[in-house]
């Protein structure tokens, strides 16, 4: 996979509010998408995935929305908690091994 | 879940020594593993793709003699940083591919922080 981006946008959210993190992907042939969470000093953690034949998938407190028309992916976190503070990045996958990672968004949860 | 471990989590070594980092898939078998490097506040940079029983595929600009990769079993890949220098100091992360009925997904290890003095 490729990795891109040197800038990390930051999203600050009040504890208890909902968070929406966005990702624009580049390859219209990508058919599988994953959101990862990376806490400081740790490896990325799988959160949720979605295939291109779906436009919405829900997990526990998280929802991923896929808009193939505009090549946009979003991660919604309900009732954001301090433990949600991390960098979140998306991955678009075409074929089996072709991973392209997004730049990442830093989520800061304010008490 | 799919658990990937790395060992060690932290290593400090003198310049010129070699360091081996292990990546293990604990509850699944992984034909393919990946090794990444990450600098502070930057995204993952793929170094190489490790395939069980065959030679690793290195990304452009990554020295294969510098970063030796061995994938001897379906649950273990190792990265050896040979003759380490201070510029090799970084956060090294591995991932392992786990297949489902419809897709192969990368699961990441916790990372190994290397400091070369």
Interface residues (C-beta under 8 A of the other chain):
Chain A: X1 X2 X3 X4 X5 X6 X8 X32 X34 X36 X41 X42 X43 X44 X45 X46 X49 X51 X89 X91 X93 X96 X97 X99 X101 X102 X103 X104
Chain B: X2 X4 X6 X32 X34 X36 X41 X42 X43 X44 X45 X46 X49 X91 X93 X95 X97 X102 X103 X104 X105 X106 X107 X108 X109 X110 X111 X113
